[in-house]
Every structure is written in structure tokens, then in C-alpha cells.
Amino acid sequence: MLILSRVEKIFDGLQVVRPTDLRVERGEFLVIVGPSGCGKSTLLRMIAGLEASTAGSIHILGRDVTRLPPVERNVAMVFQNYALYPHMTVEENIGFGLMIAGMRRHERQRKVLEAARVLRLEPYLHRKPKALSGGQRQRVAIGRAIVKQPQLFLFDEPLSNLDAELRHQTRLEIAKLHQDLGATMIYVTHDQVEAMTLADRIVVLRDGAIEQIGTPMQLYLDPGNLFVAGFIGSPKMNFIDGRIVETADQRADADLVSIPTLCEQPIEICGLRGHSQPGAQVTVGVRPEHIVESEGSGEFTATVRLIEHLGSLSYAYVETAHGGRLTVQRSASAEDRIGSTLRLAFKPAGSFLFAASGERL
């Protein structure tokens, strides 16, 4: 469907997007995530034709569109800002592109009404943008993209201006829209929760380069480096400095890693990749759900400093005897109190080891 070959963007001598190869299949929902300034919106704008690529090629459905203007690419883009015509009603805003394309009034109205129904905009069709809330305006912008029935939908952080409840509802509507239309969608966000709930695949971008591509659970369960491990997951993964004591080359099952700020005895870390040497400084990563009540191996004590209750579960923010701070997932039935002491341990199979360079071991 969409193929990027060595696509690059340089602004005033600064390489904003490094040479990038990416393939998006027909009907796929691809989400591009990364911190602010990593180049994700620039990459999306090059696909749309709103920015010219410095090098490389862009193909949509086998057609080279690298030098074509946006109007000839048959894509629809939804921006973070609404970009609505203030003198037009909601109905006119949604249908404006269809009118310019010469679609008959009856057919145009039918498409507009269908989009309004999907986005719960039917009561507002005769209002102008100034009479709408921010969330309603964004839904109008999404409706304007829907009615065009493009080959490719592009979303540039479309939910950033919405409140939490409406953001959740609109996210569900976008997911349902994707299922109903079977359309190819590329969605840019800095919110990894949006990425995890919407995507078929996620592209993690940093400093203009792709760090890792995979399904949401592939990235969550098998991060390729320290950056991806810390970016994917909410709350984020715990990171603790450690030192390799003994390697799996000497022991058949797992490396032994010393973490002075937590455990008096070295702990086992399983499922390693690559090569590591005794004495090497490493970072141990463990998700909140993989810190459990002590089972006698790699155990440590910690004091509860803060508790975040979320109904079916809670998160305890704890501090170890040496000042290390961790986030621990707890069941709703856990009777934790601020100031109480917990005896905890890592699940070896749920722990990750990263070299000083950030690469996964």
C-alpha cells in the first residue's frame, strides 16, 4: 500500500528525519510514536505531500507520489488543530471537499449525514465552529476526512486537544471506523496508550530514526533497547543499575546480576541475548507487574511512599533501603498503607538486561 524508500528530510542543515524505509500494508493501522521533536509529524507530512522529502521515494498503491502535490495523492489528513472554515456550518465544513470535487448535492448530504452519525455530530450540523467545543471541532475535522474516502488516512495527534473522556470515546470511534472501512491509517501520537490501543503495528521513532517496529505486545514483551522499553508501557518500566557477577556461559540457566541498591544477594536474569562479561555495568529493567511478594529469591524490602488506586488494581510507589525508587503493581485487595514495609522480589523471566549503550542483552 505505502512504501517509503530511504526517505530523508533536512532542514537548514539539520537532519530531522534520517533515511527511513517503511512498508505499510493495505488496511493496516500503523501508529508512529515518539517524544516531541523526534520527526514523526514531519514524516507524516512528507507522506501527505505537505513537506518535500530531501531524498528517497514514496509510493502509494504502486504509484510514485514523491513529487506529486497533496491533491493528487488521494490521502486525507487530520491535524491537531482543527483548520475549520469559521463562516461555514458543520455540514458545510464536512462536505466542502466533496462540493469542490463536483459531487451532487444529494450524494454529498448522504455522506455528510453518515459521517455525522458515526461521530455523534448530528445535533450540531447547522452550527458554526465558534459554537462548538474543542472536542466537537476535532470530530468535524475527522468527519471531513471520512467523507473523502481516501486511499490513505493520516492522523497527526488528532486527540491532543480533547478531555480524557472524549479522547477515549473518539479513540474507540477511530478504531471502529478503521474496522468498518478497512482503510489504511497512519496515526502519529506521543501518547503510547493511544498507540497500544489503536495500532496493528507501532513504529517507535527517536531523533528521526526508527528504533523498533512491531505489534503493541511485541514491543511491550520484547523491547529491543532501553529507549523502547522505557517508552512503551504505562506506568513505565523500572530501571535499576546493576553489575554482572556471573554469566550464562558459565551457568546453564541464567546470568547472575548484583543490584546493590536492592538485593543483598545476586539475582537471576533469564532470557538474555548477545554477549555479556562478568563485571560489566548494566541496567536491569522490570515492569511493575513483575515485582511480586517475596518468594525467597532476589528479595528486598521497600517502604510504600505513595499509592495510586485504579479500581481493579493499584500502583505502589516504593523506596528501598538504599534510596532506590520503584513502581509496583498491586491487586485491589492488597492492604498497603503509606509507610508500610513490603517484602518483594523480581520475577526473573519478567526482567530485562541492558548494556551501557542501551542495547538489550
Secondary structure, 3 states (H helix, E strand, C coil): CEEEEEEEEEECCEEEEEEEEEEECCCCEEEEECCCCCCHHHHHHHHHCCCCCCEEEEEECCEECCCCCHHHCCEEEECCCCCCCCCCCHHHHHHHHHHHCCCCHHHHHHHHHHHHHHCCCHHHCCCCHHHCCHHHHHHHHHHHHHCCCCCEEEEECCCCCCCHHHHHHHHHHHHHHHHHHCCEEEEEECCHHHHHHHCCEEEEEECCEEEEEECHHHHHHCCCEHHHHHHCCCCCCEEEEEEEEECCCCCCCCEEEECCCCCCCCEEECCCCCCCCCCCEEEEEECHHHEEECCCCCEEEEEEEEEEECCCEEEEEEEECCCCEEEEEEECCCCCCCCCEEEEEECHHHEEEECCCCEEC
